[in-house]
């Protein structure tokens, strides 16, 4: 850290010199305007970007022959989440059909990026989405609605032996992933561009709790899929009605925990968040009884049904994590003030 003393000029103005290395690296000239922004912690941000225009970040990827297509897809998703505005993919020879297939798959998996230019050996993908059109809280609320529906339908499909509903739950997981990746992307974009955080009315310190809650909701969605897949394994099998009723009761308790925890996050309700955590502790006896009763089932039924109850329990525990996130975040805000 460089230490520079504040000086006074003209009897009323305070001035401080700027580091020469920084001036030269950003190509600032005499009389160039600079923007000064006060940050929540009291520090000052000095930027050459006085217009607030979005910073254009382009990622160049050169794909070698023999690159694993699935690995390539994971790289594309990573670049998207990192917040790049454009991705330029090139190959030394003609681009293979597998790579082009993964490019189309990527375009369908995420929100915003579209093909702009394409040749035999190169593709340019650009994000056409304006981040201001997708507020973080709206995306988070949409994720919650989808996952809540997935969870409820997964349990109903298990009890009613509804194979069509099972397939529908699994397909909806793609919508959850798309929204989660968008939130992760917007988080990184805000970290790179303070102007964007101002326009979206959310600062960097607020983004982390939103991202953490989005991650937890996404995991509850994953467990809803796990419930659906295990329900498919016991489709048509005879399971005692008592176990169905126990699982229904436990799932309703976990769902209530999920709803209350998300509600406390958006309303900043510390008391509700704490009650949610305590309520989850009360469900432990229910899960213990279910697992004991499952021992009487044949192994080919006991294993998938135990996986279902485990996913229900984990969904409730993840919901309690949201409530802990609420308390931690509110204490951070209180400390700042």
C-alpha positions in Angstrom: 0.0 0.0 0.0 1.3 3.4 -0.9 0.7 6.2 1.6 0.1 9.7 0.3 -0.6 12.8 2.3 -3.6 15.0 1.8 -2.7 18.5 0.9 -4.7 21.7 0.7 -4.8 24.1 -2.2 -6.6 27.4 -2.5 -7.4 27.4 1.2 -10.5 25.1 0.8 -9.7 22.3 -1.6 -8.1 19.0 -0.5 -5.9 17.2 -3.1 -3.9 14.0 -3.3 -1.5 12.8 -6.1 -2.3 9.7 -8.1 0.3 6.9 -8.6 2.2 7.4 -11.9 2.2 3.7 -12.7 -1.6 3.6 -12.6 -1.9 6.8 -14.7 0.4 5.3 -17.4 -1.2 1.9 -17.3 -4.7 3.4 -17.9 -3.4 5.9 -20.5 -4.8 8.9 -18.6 -3.8 12.3 -20.0 -3.8 15.8 -18.6 -7.3 17.2 -18.1 -8.9 13.8 -18.6 -12.1 13.4 -16.5 -12.1 10.8 -13.7 -15.1 9.4 -11.9 -15.0 9.2 -8.1 -17.5 7.0 -6.3 -17.9 6.6 -2.5 -18.2 2.9 -1.5 -20.3 1.5 1.3 -17.2 1.0 3.5 -16.1 4.6 3.1 -13.4 4.0 0.6 -13.2 5.9 -2.7 -13.2 4.3 -6.1 -11.5 6.2 -8.9 -12.3 5.1 -12.4 -11.6 6.2 -16.0 -15.1 5.0 -17.0 -17.2 8.1 -16.3 -20.0 7.1 -18.6 -21.0 4.0 -16.7 -21.0 1.9 -20.0 -20.7 -1.8 -19.5 -17.1 -3.1 -19.8 -16.7 -5.4 -22.8 -14.8 -8.5 -21.9 -14.0 -11.0 -24.6 -12.7 -14.5 -24.0 -10.7 -16.2 -26.8 -10.7 -20.0 -26.8 -8.6 -22.0 -29.2 -9.9 -25.6 -29.3 -7.4 -28.4 -30.2 -8.4 -31.4 -32.1 -9.3 -34.3 -29.8 -10.7 -32.0 -27.1 -13.4 -33.8 -25.1 -16.8 -32.3 -26.1 -18.2 -32.5 -22.5 -15.0 -30.8 -21.2 -15.5 -28.1 -23.8 -19.1 -27.5 -22.7 -18.0 -27.1 -19.1 -15.4 -24.5 -20.2 -18.1 -22.6 -22.0 -20.3 -22.6 -18.9 -17.4 -21.4 -16.8 -16.7 -18.6 -19.2 -20.3 -17.6 -19.1 -20.5 -17.5 -15.3 -17.2 -15.5 -15.2 -19.2 -12.7 -16.9 -17.6 -12.3 -20.3 -19.7 -10.4 -22.8 -18.4 -12.4 -25.8 -16.7 -15.8 -26.5 -14.6 -16.3 -29.6 -13.9 -19.9 -30.3 -11.4 -20.9 -33.0 -9.9 -24.2 -34.3 -6.8 -24.7 -36.5 -8.7 -27.0 -38.8 -12.4 -27.3 -39.6 -14.5 -27.3 -36.4 -15.9 -30.8 -35.7 -19.5 -31.7 -35.5 -19.3 -32.7 -31.8 -17.9 -29.2 -30.9 -20.6 -27.5 -32.9 -23.2 -29.7 -31.2 -21.9 -28.6 -27.8 -22.0 -25.0 -28.9 -25.7 -25.3 -29.8 -26.3 -27.1 -26.5 -24.6 -24.3 -24.6 -26.7 -21.7 -26.3 -29.9 -23.5 -25.3 -28.7 -24.0 -21.7 -27.9 -20.4 -20.8 -29.8 -17.1 -20.9 -28.5 -14.3 -23.2 -25.6 -15.6 -25.5 -26.4 -15.9 -29.2 -24.3 -16.8 -32.3 -23.2 -13.6 -34.0 -20.6 -14.9 -36.5 -19.7 -18.3 -37.8 -17.1 -19.8 -40.2 -15.7 -23.3 -40.8 -13.1 -22.7 -38.1 -14.5 -20.1 -35.8 -17.6 -19.0 -33.9 -18.4 -15.7 -32.1 -21.0 -15.9 -29.4 -22.2 -12.6 -27.8 -24.4 -12.0 -24.8 -27.4 -9.9 -25.9 -29.0 -9.7 -22.5 -29.1 -6.4 -20.7 -28.3 -7.3 -17.0 -30.7 -4.5 -15.9 -33.6 -6.5 -17.5 -33.1 -9.4 -15.1 -32.9 -8.1 -11.5 -31.2 -10.5 -9.1 -34.1 -10.8 -6.7 -36.6 -11.5 -9.5 -34.3 -14.4 -10.7 -34.0 -15.7 -7.2 -37.8 -15.6 -6.6 -38.4 -17.4 -9.9 -35.9 -20.1 -8.9 -37.7 -20.6 -5.6 -41.1 -20.9 -7.3 -39.8 -23.5 -9.8 -38.0 -25.6 -7.1 -40.9 -25.5 -4.8 -43.1 -26.9 -7.5 -40.5 -29.5 -8.4 -40.2 -30.7 -4.8 -44.0 -30.9 -4.3 -44.5 -32.7 -7.6 -41.7 -35.2 -6.9 -43.3 -36.2 -3.6 -46.8 -36.4 -5.3 -45.3 -38.5 -8.1 -43.8 -40.9 -5.7 -47.0 -41.4 -3.7 -49.3 -41.5 -6.8 -46.9 -43.6 -9.0 -47.1 -40.9 -11.7 -44.4 -41.5 -14.2 -45.3 -38.5 -16.4 -44.9 -36.2 -13.4 -41.6 -37.7 -12.6 -40.3 -36.9 -16.1 -41.6 -33.4 -15.8 -39.8 -32.8 -12.5 -36.5 -33.9 -14.0 -36.9 -31.6 -17.1 -37.6 -28.5 -15.0 -34.2 -28.8 -13.4 -32.8 -27.2 -16.6 -34.8 -24.0 -15.9 -33.3 -23.9 -12.4 -29.7 -24.3 -13.6 -30.2 -21.5 -16.2 -31.4 -19.0 -13.5 -28.6 -20.1 -11.1 -25.9 -19.6 -13.7 -27.4 -16.2 -14.6 -27.2 -15.1 -10.9 -23.6 -16.4 -10.7 -22.8 -14.5 -13.9 -24.3 -11.3 -12.7 -22.4 -11.6 -9.4 -19.1 -11.7 -11.3 -20.1 -8.9 -13.6 -20.9 -6.7 -10.6 -17.5 -7.5 -9.1 -15.9 -6.3 -12.3 -18.0 -3.2 -12.8 -19.1 -1.0 -10.0 -21.3 1.1 -12.3 -23.4 -2.0 -13.0 -24.0 -2.5 -9.3 -25.2 1.1 -9.0 -27.6 0.6 -12.0 -28.9 -2.7 -10.6 -29.3 -1.1 -7.2 -27.2 -3.8 -5.5 -23.7 -3.6 -4.1 -21.0 -6.3 -4.0 -21.6 -7.1 -0.3 -25.3 -7.8 -1.0 -24.5 -10.0 -4.0 -22.7 -12.7 -2.0 -25.8 -13.6 0.2 -28.0 -13.7 -2.9 -25.6 -16.0 -4.7 -25.3 -18.2 -1.6 -29.1 -18.5 -1.3 -29.4 -19.2 -5.1 -26.8 -22.0 -4.7 -28.9 -23.6 -1.8 -32.1 -23.3 -3.8 -30.4 -25.0 -6.7 -29.3 -27.9 -4.5 -32.9 -28.3 -3.2 -33.8 -28.6 -6.9 -31.2 -31.3 -7.4 -32.7 -33.2 -4.5 -36.1 -32.9 -6.0 -34.7 -34.6 -9.1 -33.1 -37.3 -6.9 -36.5 -37.9 -5.3 -38.1 -38.2 -8.7 -35.5 -40.6 -10.0 -35.8 -42.8 -7.0 -39.6 -42.7 -7.2 -39.2 -44.1 -10.7 -37.2 -47.1 -9.3 -40.1 -48.1 -7.1 -42.8 -47.3 -9.6 -45.6 -49.8 -9.3 -44.2 -51.5 -6.2 -46.3 -52.2 -3.1 -45.2 -49.9 -0.2 -47.1 -49.8 3.1 -49.5 -46.9 3.3 -48.0 -46.0 6.7 -44.6 -45.2 5.1 -46.3 -43.1 2.5 -48.0 -41.1 5.2 -44.8 -40.7 7.2 -42.9 -39.5 4.1 -45.7 -37.1 3.3 -45.6 -35.6 6.8 -41.8 -35.3 6.7 -41.9 -33.7 3.2 -44.5 -31.1 4.3 -42.3 -30.2 7.3 -39.2 -29.8 5.1 -41.2 -27.8 2.5 -42.5 -25.5 5.2 -38.9 -25.0 6.4 -38.0 -24.1 2.8 -40.8 -21.6 2.3 -40.2 -19.9 5.6 -36.5 -19.6 5.2 -36.8 -18.0 1.7 -39.5 -15.7 3.1 -37.3 -14.6 6.0 -34.5 -13.9 3.5 -36.6 -11.5 1.4 -38.3 -9.9 4.5 -35.1 -9.8 6.6 -37.1 -11.4 9.5 -34.5 -12.6 12.0 -37.1 -14.2 14.4 -38.7 -16.2 11.6 -35.3 -17.3 10.4 -34.4 -18.6 13.9 -37.8 -20.4 14.3 -37.1 -22.1 11.0 -33.8 -23.5 12.2 -35.4 -24.7 15.5 -38.2 -26.4 13.6 -35.8 -28.4 11.5 -34.4 -29.9 14.7 -37.9 -31.1 15.6 -38.1 -33.1 12.4 -35.2 -35.3 13.2 -37.4 -37.7 15.3 -39.7 -38.1 12.3 -36.8 -39.1 10.0 -35.4 -41.5 12.6 -38.8 -43.3 12.8 -39.1 -43.5 9.0 -35.6 -45.0 8.6 -36.3 -47.6 11.3 -39.6 -48.7 9.6 -37.8 -48.9 6.3 -35.7 -51.8 7.7 -38.7 -54.1 7.3 -38.8 -53.5 3.5 -37.0 -55.6 0.9 -33.6 -54.2 -0.1 -34.7 -53.3 -3.6 -37.4 -51.0 -2.1 -35.6 -49.9 1.1 -32.6 -48.4 -0.7 -34.5 -46.0 -3.1 -37.1 -45.1 -0.5 -34.2 -44.3 2.0 -32.7 -42.1 -0.7 -36.0 -40.3 -1.0 -36.2 -39.6 2.8 -32.5 -38.6 2.8 -33.2 -36.0 0.1 -36.2 -34.7 2.1 -34.0 -34.4 5.2 -31.2 -32.7 3.2 -33.7 -30.2 1.6 -34.8 -29.2 5.1 -31.2 -28.8 6.3 -30.4 -26.7 3.3 -33.4 -24.5 4.1 -32.0 -24.1 7.6 -28.8 -23.0 6.0 -30.7 -20.2 4.2 -32.0 -19.0 7.6 -28.5 -19.0 9.0 -27.5 -16.9 6.0 -30.3 -14.5 6.8 -29.0 -14.0 10.4 -25.4 -13.7 9.3 -26.2 -11.2 6.6 -28.4 -9.0 8.9 -25.6 -8.9 11.5 -23.2 -7.8 8.8 -25.6 -4.9 7.9 -26.1 -4.0 11.5 -22.3 -3.9 12.1 -21.8 -1.6 9.1 -24.4 0.9 10.4 
